Amino acid sequence: MYVCICHGVTDREIRQAAADGVREIHVLTMRTGAGSNCGSCLPMAAELLADAVAAQVFPLQILQAA
């Protein structure tokens, strides 16, 4: 689905940006252009980014016994 109509940014692109390490909306804007024109997509883009980041599974560091 298109999130930013002005720049043609989709939800898939936002999820991919999160997978590539984007964690903040201003970085997403610099990378994709989303929100840089009219800004009406920023709330939805921020929510999608936060959801995508939260859904990522980070491996736990294995601690060695002392």
N, C-alpha and C positions, 0 to 999 in steps of 0.2 A: 504494500500500500504506500502511496505517496504521503510523506509527512510534510515536506517542504515543497510546495508547488512552484515557488519562485525559482528554485534551483534544481528541481526534479530529484530530490533526495528521498530515498525509500527507507522503510523500516529495516529492510535487509542490509542496506548500507550502514545504518546506525549500529546494528548488531555486529557487523563486520568490523567497524571502527572500534567497538568495545573489545572485540577479540584481538585486535591489533594493539591494544593498550590504552586507548582513549578512556579517560576517567572523568573528565570535566567538560561541561557544555561549551565553554569558550574554545577548547581544543577541537571539539567536534565541529564547531562553526568554522574555525580556520581550515580544517581538513576538507569539509564537504560544502561549505557555504550555507548550510542550513541556518536560518535565523538571521542572516546578515542583510536581508532586504527589508521585508515588512515586519518580521519578528513574530508573527502570529503563530508560528509553528514551535516556538521555543519551549512552551510548557510540555507539549507532547514529545518533542525530541528529547528533552531532559528526562522525562519519565521513562521513555524507551531505553535511553542510555543507562539509567540507574538500574532498571530491570535486567538489562543484558549483563551488566557488571555483576549484579547480585547473583545471577544464575550461573556464573562461571565457577567451576570447581578448581580450587587451588590446592596443589598437593601439600601435604603436611610434611614438615621436615622431620626426619627420623633421628631421634637422639640416641646416642650410644650410651650404654651404662658406664658409669665411672669406675 
